Amino acid sequence: MRKLAAPRVVVLRGVAGLLAPDGGPASTPVRRALLAVLVAAALAISLVVSVEATDYGTATVGASNQTARSDRSESAKITLPAGTVTSLSGYIALSSGSATTFKFALYADSGGVPAGASLVSGTSASQNCSQCWVTITVADTNVAAGDYWLAMIASTDGNYNFRFQTGGGTYRHCNDSYAGFPPSSPPITANCATYGNALSAYVSVNLPTATPTATSTETPLPATNTATATGTATPSPTTTTTNTPTAAATATPCASCTPTGTPTVNGWTNETVNEVRQGVQVIALLAGIATSAAVASLIALITLFFKR
């Protein structure tokens, strides 16, 4: 398993540089701002760039040799998960001679053998190492989960050996041609031998990033069936209306005014009494006038009589 941790390392080193005790480098506002940016970048890289390229196959170096030849290919059966193929690798050990290049190809499996055209392929740089892993980077290629075959072939004969470990795998040794590799259809049955050994070769696959699924932590309440009560109507009591006679208002007597139309004890009304009183006053007045006139006339007559 290999992790793409280089960006994270660079960021962490930058943080360490800012914190180094070289006269208080983190004391200025600019450096404090840079420190904040680097810390934020480190967190972002941890979340986003922590894509793991996982190796599938045999990433250990086998103790046994299989001579690499330009007229024979070696194919290792490898089970891959669903993901993106990014590189193909094989282990080689120098035998003798000059530098050699290697071709790699990935095939789908059909009935336990390689089938169809290669899914991805490529050629390595010229190799001149005593023992090393040779890796070629390929265009990102999505694959489904299943069995695949990683095939390798050398450009020269007898200069290098492929390595394998006894048991624990399956690989095929077939007649082939470096110039025509990878063929549109690899050898399936003709001139091939199958071994129950694990060839030191692997495929690097980037696994799809899992999308977190929000899980509710709330415990649902059990459903409660609430019965609807049928109400029984209670008859309202019959109201009996009782006509209560309204008491007549008692008039408050007015001390300064004479009641109007109120019968007297003698059966006369106040109006009649007033009219009689007024009539008596008029008669008295007239009688007084008349009496005064009579007396004056009488006095005048007596005076006239004695003057004669």
Secondary structure in CASP SS format (residue, H / E / C, confidence):
PFRMAT SS
TARGET T0000
AUTHOR 0000-0000-0000
METHOD secondary structure of the structure
MODEL  1
M C 1.00
R E 1.00
K E 1.00
L C 1.00
A C 1.00
A H 1.00
P H 1.00
R H 1.00
V H 1.00
V H 1.00
V H 1.00
L H 1.00
R H 1.00
G H 1.00
V H 1.00
A H 1.00
G H 1.00
L H 1.00
L H 1.00
A C 1.00
P C 1.00
D C 1.00
G C 1.00
G C 1.00
P H 1.00
A H 1.00
S H 1.00
T C 1.00
P H 1.00
V H 1.00
R H 1.00
R H 1.00
A H 1.00
L H 1.00
L H 1.00
A H 1.00
V H 1.00
L H 1.00
V H 1.00
A H 1.00
A H 1.00
A H 1.00
L H 1.00
A H 1.00
I H 1.00
S H 1.00
L H 1.00
V H 1.00
V C 1.00
S C 1.00
V C 1.00
E E 1.00
A E 1.00
T E 1.00
D E 1.00
Y E 1.00
G E 1.00
T C 1.00
A C 1.00
T C 1.00
V C 1.00
G C 1.00
A C 1.00
S E 1.00
N E 1.00
Q E 1.00
T E 1.00
A C 1.00
R E 1.00
S C 1.00
D C 1.00
R E 1.00
S E 1.00
E E 1.00
S E 1.00
A E 1.00
K E 1.00
I E 1.00
T E 1.00
L E 1.00
P C 1.00
A C 1.00
G E 1.00
T E 1.00
V E 1.00
T E 1.00
S E 1.00
L E 1.00
S E 1.00
G E 1.00
Y E 1.00
I E 1.00
A E 1.00
L E 1.00
S C 1.00
S C 1.00
G C 1.00
S C 1.00
A C 1.00
T E 1.00
T C 1.00
F E 1.00
K E 1.00
F E 1.00
A E 1.00
L E 1.00
Y E 1.00
A E 1.00
D E 1.00
S E 1.00
G C 1.00
G C 1.00
V E 1.00
P E 1.00
A E 1.00
G E 1.00
A E 1.00
S E 1.00
L E 1.00
V E 1.00
S E 1.00
G E 1.00
T E 1.00
S C 1.00
A C 1.00
S C 1.00
Q E 1.00
N C 1.00
C C 1.00
S C 1.00
Q E 1.00
C E 1.00
W E 1.00
V E 1.00
T E 1.00
I E 1.00
T E 1.00
V E 1.00
A E 1.00
D E 1.00
T E 1.00
N E 1.00
V E 1.00
A C 1.00
A C 1.00
G E 1.00
D E 1.00
Y E 1.00
W E 1.00
L E 1.00
A E 1.00
M E 1.00
I E 1.00
A E 1.00
S C 1.00
T C 1.00
D C 1.00
G C 1.00
N C 1.00
Y E 1.00
N E 1.00
F E 1.00
R E 1.00
F E 1.00
Q E 1.00
T E 1.00
G E 1.00
G E 1.00
G E 1.00
T E 1.00
Y E 1.00
R E 1.00
H E 1.00
C E 1.00
N E 1.00
D C 1.00
S C 1.00
Y C 1.00
A C 1.00
G C 1.00
F C 1.00
P C 1.00
P C 1.00
S C 1.00
S C 1.00
P C 1.00
P C 1.00
I C 1.00
T C 1.00
A C 1.00
N C 1.00
C E 1.00
A E 1.00
T E 1.00
Y E 1.00
G E 1.00
N E 1.00
A E 1.00
L E 1.00
S C 1.00
A E 1.00
Y E 1.00
V E 1.00
S E 1.00
V E 1.00
N E 1.00
L C 1.00
P C 1.00
T C 1.00
A C 1.00
T C 1.00
P C 1.00
T C 1.00
A C 1.00
T C 1.00
S C 1.00
T C 1.00
E C 1.00
T C 1.00
P C 1.00
L C 1.00
P C 1.00
A C 1.00
T C 1.00
N C 1.00
T C 1.00
A C 1.00
T C 1.00
A C 1.00
T C 1.00
G C 1.00
T C 1.00
A C 1.00
T C 1.00
P C 1.00
S C 1.00
P C 1.00
T C 1.00
T C 1.00
T C 1.00
T C 1.00
T C 1.00
N C 1.00
T C 1.00
P C 1.00
T C 1.00
A C 1.00
A C 1.00
A C 1.00
T C 1.00
A C 1.00
T C 1.00
P C 1.00
C C 1.00
A C 1.00
S C 1.00
C C 1.00
T C 1.00
P C 1.00
T C 1.00
G C 1.00
T C 1.00
P C 1.00
T C 1.00
V C 1.00
N C 1.00
G C 1.00
W C 1.00
T C 1.00
N H 1.00
E H 1.00
T H 1.00
V H 1.00
N H 1.00
E H 1.00
V H 1.00
R H 1.00
Q H 1.00
G H 1.00
V H 1.00
Q H 1.00
V H 1.00
I H 1.00
A H 1.00
L H 1.00
L H 1.00
A H 1.00
G H 1.00
I H 1.00
A H 1.00
T H 1.00
S H 1.00
A H 1.00
A H 1.00
V H 1.00
A H 1.00
S H 1.00
L H 1.00
I H 1.00
A H 1.00
L H 1.00
I H 1.00
T H 1.00
L H 1.00
F H 1.00
F H 1.00
K H 1.00
R C 1.00
END
